[in-house]
Amino acid sequence: MFSAKTHSLYIAKVAELGDTLAGSVDLALWARLAAALKQLDVVQVQVVLRRTGSVVLAEGMIEVEGQIRCERCLGNMPLVLQVPVHSALAESEAAVGALDPDLDVVLAEKGAVALQTWLEDEVLLALPMVPRCAEWQTGICPVSGREVFVTVD
């Protein structure tokens, strides 16, 4: 088992029969996600790793809890996000393409993946483009308590 707080994941150390990557990450290392959110509370990782030759298959979930700014009322709203992981870690794209071209490729320079960067990238790509806390036209936002006025053309 590998800890989600690990900085580097060496693909040669992943057991052929399988391994896991689990636990909470070190939030101090996730500056890009912290900057995108109003508040970052928890990031939990549960990923099954399986090595096939020089490629490590990664399947699982990253769960994120925090707060993000609503683009409608500009207040803070809760964010609970489950990010599926369906990736292959390898030193070359060709090795992954030969195994399964539908997998997301994560390059392992000199056999190592920058674990925190890879996991944070997965979450950043899954964030909503335009977060909205509720579908309503005008009045008090049920989440932030702010008054919202929307003009209709």
C-alpha positions in Angstrom: 0.0 0.0 0.0 1.2 3.5 -0.9 0.2 6.6 1.1 -1.6 9.4 -0.7 0.9 11.8 1.0 3.8 10.3 -1.0 5.7 12.8 -3.2 6.8 10.3 -5.9 5.4 6.9 -7.0 7.9 4.6 -8.6 6.1 2.4 -11.0 8.6 -0.5 -10.6 7.6 -0.7 -6.9 3.9 -1.4 -7.7 3.2 -5.1 -7.3 2.1 -7.1 -10.3 -0.7 -8.6 -8.3 -1.9 -5.2 -7.2 -1.4 -2.4 -4.7 -3.4 0.5 -3.4 -2.9 4.2 -3.1 -5.0 5.4 -0.2 -5.5 8.1 2.4 -5.7 11.8 2.6 -3.2 14.0 0.8 -1.0 16.8 2.2 -3.2 19.8 1.6 -0.2 22.1 2.0 1.1 20.8 -1.3 -2.1 21.5 -3.3 -1.7 25.2 -3.7 -3.3 25.3 -7.2 -6.5 23.7 -6.0 -6.5 25.8 -2.8 -6.3 28.9 -5.0 -9.2 27.8 -7.2 -11.5 27.2 -4.2 -12.7 29.4 -1.3 -11.9 26.7 1.2 -10.3 23.2 0.8 -11.2 20.9 3.7 -10.4 17.2 2.7 -9.0 15.3 -0.2 -9.2 11.5 0.1 -7.7 9.1 -2.4 -8.7 5.4 -3.0 -7.0 4.0 -6.1 -6.1 0.5 -7.0 -2.8 0.1 -8.8 -1.9 -2.9 -11.0 1.3 -3.3 -12.9 1.3 -4.9 -16.4 4.8 -5.0 -17.6 6.1 -1.4 -17.7 2.7 0.1 -17.3 0.7 0.7 -14.0 -3.0 0.8 -14.4 -4.8 3.1 -11.9 -8.5 2.8 -11.2 -10.3 4.5 -8.3 -11.7 7.7 -6.9 -10.5 11.0 -5.4 -13.0 12.7 -3.1 -12.8 16.4 -2.4 -14.7 18.5 0.1 -14.5 22.3 0.5 -16.2 25.5 -0.7 -16.2 27.2 -4.1 -17.6 30.6 -5.2 -21.0 30.5 -6.9 -20.8 32.4 -10.1 -24.5 33.4 -9.8 -24.7 34.9 -6.3 -20.9 35.2 -5.7 -21.3 33.6 -2.3 -19.6 30.5 -1.1 -21.2 27.1 -1.7 -20.3 23.7 -0.5 -18.3 21.5 -3.0 -18.4 17.8 -2.7 -16.7 16.2 -5.7 -15.9 12.6 -6.6 -13.3 12.4 -9.3 -12.9 9.0 -11.1 -9.4 7.9 -11.9 -8.9 5.8 -15.0 -5.2 6.2 -15.9 -2.1 4.4 -17.0 1.3 5.4 -15.6 4.3 4.7 -17.9 7.5 6.1 -19.2 6.1 6.4 -22.7 2.8 7.0 -24.3 3.5 4.2 -26.8 3.5 1.7 -23.9 0.1 2.8 -22.8 -1.3 3.0 -26.3 -0.4 -0.6 -27.0 -2.2 -1.7 -23.8 -5.4 0.4 -24.0 -5.7 3.6 -26.0 -8.7 4.8 -24.0 -6.6 5.3 -20.8 -5.4 8.7 -19.6 -1.6 8.7 -19.9 0.5 9.9 -16.9 4.1 10.0 -17.9 6.6 8.7 -15.3 10.0 10.4 -15.9 12.8 8.0 -15.0 10.1 5.6 -13.7 8.6 8.0 -11.2 5.3 9.9 -11.2 5.0 13.2 -9.3 2.1 11.9 -7.3 0.8 15.1 -5.8 0.9 16.9 -9.1 -0.9 14.1 -10.9 -3.7 13.8 -8.3 -4.1 17.6 -8.1 -4.3 17.8 -11.9 -7.1 15.2 -11.9 -9.1 17.2 -9.5 -8.5 20.6 -11.2 -9.7 19.1 -14.5 -12.9 17.9 -12.8 -13.9 21.3 -11.2 -17.1 22.8 -12.6 -16.4 25.5 -15.2 -19.3 27.7 -13.9 -20.3 26.7 -10.4 -23.8 27.5 -9.4 -25.4 26.7 -6.0 -29.0 26.7 -7.0 -31.3 27.2 -10.0 -33.5 30.2 -9.2 -34.2 33.6 -10.8 -34.2 36.3 -8.1 -34.4 36.7 -4.4 -32.4 35.3 -1.5 -29.9 32.5 -2.4 -30.8 29.5 -0.3 -27.1 28.6 0.2 -25.2 31.9 0.7 -28.1 34.0 2.0 -27.2 36.8 -0.5 -29.9 38.6 -2.5 -29.6 38.0 -6.2 -31.2 40.0 -9.0 -31.1 38.5 -12.4 -32.3 40.5 -15.4 -34.2 38.6 -18.1 -33.9 39.8 -21.7 
